[in-house]
Amino acid sequence: MSNNIYDPYNAYKRLGPGCACGLHASSEQHNAALKAEFEQRSTQTESLSNDFVEATLIKALFPQDSLRRGFLKAVGASAAMAAIESVLPLQSLQAMAQEKQGALEKKELKIGFIPITCATPLIMADPLGFYREQGLSVSLQKTAGWALVRDKIISKEYDASHFLSPMPLAMSLGLGSQATPVNVATIQNINGQAITLHLKHKDNRDPRNWKGMKFAIPFEYSMHNFLLRYYLAEHGLDPDKDVQLRVTPPPEMVANLRAGNIDGFLGPDPFNQRAVVDEIGFIHILSRDIWNGHPCCAFGVPEEFIKQNPNTFAALYRSVLTAAAMARKAENRPLIAKVISPANYLNQPEAVLMQVLTGKFADGLGGVQNAPERADFDPVPMHSMAVWMLTQMQRWGYIKGDVNYNQIAEKVFMLTDARKRMKELGMTAPENGYKKFVIMGKEFDPKQAKKYSDSFAIRKTV
């Protein structure tokens, strides 16, 4: 195990007396608590290997369930292992198992990301040492836009990347590019987006009056595109006829809003909050108020990479899941805002990131909102999430003809693997991958996906 984990926490000591989470008397106590939690997690993989060896030995010595249970009940697990260790090299066997589990096919990796808070788990895993803890040397590659991310994955310049969660579905189906099987290992973030409008529209809050307006979205195959289309259509507007949707890289959205090139955008943070801070726009509605718990971005890995580097992929998986578990806890958000704010990551003021990650924020209309669920980091890649995205791709003409929703969802979204890796880390994932959701008051049942897709009055017509 590496000994250089948590060095970044030393910087947190400069914050002065008390701690930002309010749970500890000092920043030193806060640091110590976080360090203890992570060190406990960092030993779980080794413990799992040791437990596996012990269980296998006992099962081999007592193949019959009744004899095995009787033996363990009579002497206890500790005494049983002590007796076995007296005649077998248990520690050597455990070391061999751990070495085998940790053999990495490739240690130096390039991982792409767009500088937005959606990528928080992938980004924070670098300064907080989660990649190094797994024996990986990761170079995070800040990338200008989603088309470039896609192209660099296809050309194998990147080993893995931060993706918009519909992108691996589109890439696997060959939509907008050559077909390249890419898997969603985790959802990077849920919620965390907003519809932001120029201040000139502060008295124009009814979407039914938005005909002729121009909106930016980060990419066609994005939850931003599908959520904005859904929101507009539910208010009677055809997003292909009544408004203009312009693909715009997230870092350029605020500048385009300032220049008057667009009236608003449904985009990722921190740029919604940045528009407020820069006194250019206001937050019309958070995306969680359209669909609370909706997926947004994902941690995606090409299928070929997974097959060629299974141990490396497992190590990468553990790194990102560990980061997601830390990011879910509200008391960790101040530290996370600090470590992802530098120029090589998000290049944003820490105060802006704090508003996004804590959910206490200025709305640009003179009010201060308190929405703790503004951004969250549930990593579970639910199959029903993928099915919903596919229904919207079909609704708006990105997919032609009949669609086997479940088959595609289960091939691309790695829920089975997520359950396995999360269990290794002491985390839990639901057994049912086809959870129902409510979007703007309308229930989405993935078992009735075709009926749902056909139910919309406003859709793409050929």
Backbone hydrogen bonds, N-H to C=O, Kabsch-Sander energy under -0.5 kcal/mol:
donor,donor_aa,acceptor,acceptor_aa,energy
6,Y,128,L,-0.7
7,D,4,N,-1.0
9,Y,6,Y,-1.4
10,N,7,D,-1.9
11,A,8,P,-1.0
12,Y,8,P,-0.6
12,Y,9,Y,-0.8
13,K,9,Y,-0.6
13,K,10,N,-1.1
14,R,11,A,-1.5
15,L,12,Y,-1.8
16,G,13,K,-1.2
18,G,25,A,-1.0
19,C,24,H,-0.6
22,G,19,C,-1.1
27,S,16,G,-0.6
27,S,18,G,-0.5
30,H,26,S,-1.9
31,N,27,S,-2.9
32,A,28,E,-2.6
33,A,29,Q,-2.3
34,L,30,H,-2.3
35,K,31,N,-2.8
36,A,32,A,-2.5
37,E,33,A,-2.1
38,F,34,L,-2.4
39,E,35,K,-2.7
40,Q,36,A,-1.8
41,R,37,E,-1.9
42,S,38,F,-2.7
43,T,39,E,-0.8
43,T,40,Q,-0.6
44,Q,41,R,-1.4
45,T,41,R,-0.6
47,S,43,T,-2.3
48,L,44,Q,-2.6
49,S,45,T,-1.8
50,N,46,E,-2.3
51,D,47,S,-2.9
52,F,48,L,-2.2
53,V,49,S,-2.2
54,E,50,N,-2.4
55,A,51,D,-2.7
56,T,52,F,-2.4
57,L,53,V,-2.3
58,I,54,E,-2.3
59,K,55,A,-2.3
60,A,56,T,-2.2
61,L,57,L,-2.4
62,F,58,I,-2.3
68,R,64,Q,-2.5
69,R,65,D,-2.7
70,G,66,S,-2.1
71,F,67,L,-2.5
72,L,68,R,-2.3
73,K,69,R,-2.3
74,A,70,G,-2.0
75,V,71,F,-2.2
76,G,72,L,-2.1
80,A,76,G,-2.2
81,M,77,A,-2.4
82,A,78,S,-2.1
83,A,79,A,-2.2
84,I,80,A,-2.1
85,E,81,M,-2.6
86,S,82,A,-1.0
87,V,84,I,-1.5
88,L,84,I,-1.8
90,L,88,L,-2.3
93,L,89,P,-2.2
94,Q,90,L,-2.6
95,A,91,Q,-2.3
96,M,92,S,-2.3
97,A,93,L,-2.2
98,Q,94,Q,-2.5
99,E,95,A,-2.5
100,K,96,M,-2.4
101,Q,97,A,-2.4
102,G,98,Q,-1.9
103,A,100,K,-1.0
104,L,102,G,-0.7
109,L,107,K,-0.7
109,L,137,S,-2.4
111,I,109,L,-0.5
111,I,139,S,-2.1
112,G,160,A,-1.9
113,F,141,Q,-2.1
116,I,114,I,-2.4
117,T,269,D,-2.2
118,C,269,D,-0.6
119,A,116,I,-1.7
120,T,117,T,-1.9
123,I,119,A,-2.4
124,M,120,T,-3.1
125,A,121,P,-1.5
126,D,123,I,-2.1
128,L,124,M,-2.0
129,G,126,D,-1.4
130,F,125,A,-1.0
131,Y,125,A,-1.6
133,E,129,G,-2.2
134,Q,130,F,-0.8
134,Q,131,Y,-0.9
135,G,132,R,-2.1
136,L,131,Y,-2.3
137,S,107,K,-3.4
138,V,136,L,-0.7
139,S,109,L,-2.9
140,L,138,V,-0.6
141,Q,111,I,-3.3
142,K,140,L,-0.8
143,T,113,F,-2.6
149,V,145,G,-1.7
150,R,146,W,-2.6
151,D,147,A,-2.4
152,K,148,L,-2.3
153,I,149,V,-1.7
154,I,150,R,-2.4
155,S,151,D,-2.3
156,K,153,I,-1.0
157,E,152,K,-1.9
158,Y,152,K,-1.7
159,D,110,K,-2.8
160,A,110,K,-1.2
161,S,300,G,-2.3
162,H,112,G,-2.2
163,F,298,A,-3.1
165,S,296,C,-2.7
167,M,164,L,-2.0
170,A,166,P,-2.3
171,M,167,M,-3.3
172,S,168,P,-2.2
173,L,169,L,-1.6
174,G,170,A,-0.7
174,G,171,M,-0.7
175,L,170,A,-3.1
176,G,174,G,-0.7
180,T,171,M,-2.5
182,V,168,P,-0.5
183,N,301,V,-2.9
184,V,412,V,-2.9
185,A,183,N,-0.8
185,A,299,F,-2.4
186,T,299,F,-1.1
187,I,379,P,-2.1
188,Q,186,T,-0.5
188,Q,297,C,-2.1
189,N,297,C,-1.1
190,I,376,D,-2.3
191,N,294,H,-2.3
192,G,374,R,-2.9
194,A,267,G,-1.4
195,I,285,I,-2.9
196,T,194,A,-0.7
196,T,265,F,-2.9
197,L,282,F,-2.3
198,H,263,D,-2.6
199,L,280,I,-2.3
201,H,198,H,-2.5
202,K,199,L,-1.9
204,N,201,H,-2.4
209,N,206,D,-2.5
210,W,207,P,-1.9
212,G,242,D,-3.8
213,M,210,W,-2.3
215,F,244,Q,-3.1
216,A,264,G,-1.9
217,I,246,R,-2.3
222,S,220,E,-1.7
226,F,222,S,-1.9
227,L,223,M,-3.3
228,L,224,H,-2.4
229,R,225,N,-2.4
230,Y,226,F,-2.2
231,Y,227,L,-2.7
232,L,228,L,-2.7
233,A,229,R,-2.7
234,E,230,Y,-2.3
235,H,231,Y,-0.7
235,H,232,L,-1.0
236,G,233,A,-1.9
237,L,232,L,-2.4
241,K,238,D,-1.5
242,D,238,D,-3.4
243,V,238,D,-0.7
244,Q,213,M,-2.3
246,R,215,F,-3.2
246,R,244,Q,-0.5
248,T,217,I,-2.8
252,E,249,P,-2.2
253,M,250,P,-1.7
256,N,252,E,-1.9
257,L,253,M,-2.0
258,R,254,V,-2.6
259,A,255,A,-2.2
260,G,256,N,-0.6
260,G,257,L,-0.8
261,N,256,N,-1.9
262,I,256,N,-1.1
263,D,214,K,-2.9
264,G,214,K,-1.3
265,F,196,T,-2.3
266,L,216,A,-1.8
267,G,194,A,-1.5
267,G,265,F,-0.7
269,D,192,G,-1.3
271,F,268,P,-1.0
274,R,270,P,-2.4
275,A,271,F,-1.8
276,V,272,N,-1.1
277,V,273,Q,-2.8
278,D,274,R,-2.5
279,E,276,V,-1.7
280,I,275,A,-2.9
281,G,275,A,-1.8
282,F,197,L,-2.4
283,I,363,D,-2.3
284,H,195,I,-2.3
284,H,282,F,-0.8
285,I,195,I,-1.2
287,S,193,Q,-2.4
289,D,286,L,-1.6
290,I,287,S,-1.5
291,W,287,S,-2.3
293,G,291,W,-0.5
294,H,291,W,-1.6
296,C,189,N,-1.7
296,C,297,C,-0.6
298,A,163,F,-3.4
299,F,186,T,-2.7
300,G,161,S,-2.7
300,G,298,A,-0.7
301,V,183,N,-2.2
303,E,181,P,-2.4
306,I,302,P,-1.8
307,K,303,E,-2.1
308,Q,304,E,-2.1
309,N,305,F,-2.1
313,F,309,N,-2.8
314,A,310,P,-2.1
315,A,311,N,-2.2
316,L,312,T,-2.6
317,Y,313,F,-2.7
318,R,314,A,-2.4
319,S,315,A,-2.0
320,V,316,L,-2.1
321,L,317,Y,-2.6
322,T,318,R,-2.4
323,A,319,S,-1.8
324,A,320,V,-2.4
325,A,321,L,-2.4
326,M,322,T,-1.7
327,A,323,A,-2.6
328,R,324,A,-1.6
329,K,325,A,-0.5
329,K,326,M,-1.0
332,N,329,K,-1.7
333,R,330,A,-1.3
336,I,332,N,-2.2
337,A,333,R,-2.8
338,K,334,P,-1.6
339,V,335,L,-2.2
340,I,336,I,-2.0
341,S,337,A,-0.7
345,Y,342,P,-1.8
346,L,340,I,-2.1
347,N,342,P,-2.3
348,Q,341,S,-1.4
352,V,349,P,-0.7
353,L,349,P,-1.8
354,M,350,E,-2.4
355,Q,351,A,-1.5
356,V,352,V,-1.6
357,L,353,L,-3.0
358,T,354,M,-2.4
359,G,355,Q,-1.2
361,F,359,G,-0.7
361,F,369,Q,-2.1
363,D,367,G,-2.3
369,Q,361,F,-3.3
371,A,359,G,-3.7
374,R,371,A,-2.4
375,A,372,P,-0.5
376,D,190,I,-2.1
382,M,380,V,-1.6
383,H,433,G,-0.5
384,S,433,G,-2.3
385,M,382,M,-0.6
386,A,382,M,-1.2
387,V,383,H,-2.2
388,W,384,S,-2.2
389,M,385,M,-2.0
390,L,386,A,-2.2
391,T,387,V,-2.1
392,Q,388,W,-1.8
393,M,389,M,-2.2
394,Q,390,L,-2.2
395,R,391,T,-2.4
396,W,392,Q,-2.1
397,G,394,Q,-1.3
398,Y,393,M,-2.4
399,I,393,M,-1.4
405,Y,403,V,-1.4
408,I,404,N,-2.0
409,A,405,Y,-2.7
410,E,406,N,-2.7
411,K,407,Q,-1.2
412,V,408,I,-2.1
413,F,409,A,-2.7
414,M,184,V,-2.5
414,M,412,V,-0.7
415,L,413,F,-1.8
418,A,414,M,-2.3
419,R,415,L,-2.6
420,K,416,T,-1.8
421,R,417,D,-2.8
422,M,418,A,-2.9
423,K,419,R,-2.2
424,E,420,K,-1.7
425,L,421,R,-1.0
426,G,423,K,-1.7
427,M,422,M,-3.4
433,G,431,E,-0.7
437,F,444,F,-1.9
439,I,442,K,-2.7
440,M,290,I,-2.1
440,M,438,V,-0.5
442,K,439,I,-1.7
443,E,441,G,-0.5
444,F,437,F,-3.8
445,D,443,E,-0.6
448,Q,445,D,-2.3
449,A,446,P,-1.0
452,Y,448,Q,-2.4
453,S,449,A,-2.8
454,D,450,K,-2.1
455,S,451,K,-0.5
455,S,452,Y,-1.1
456,F,453,S,-0.7
459,R,457,A,-0.6
460,K,395,R,-2.6
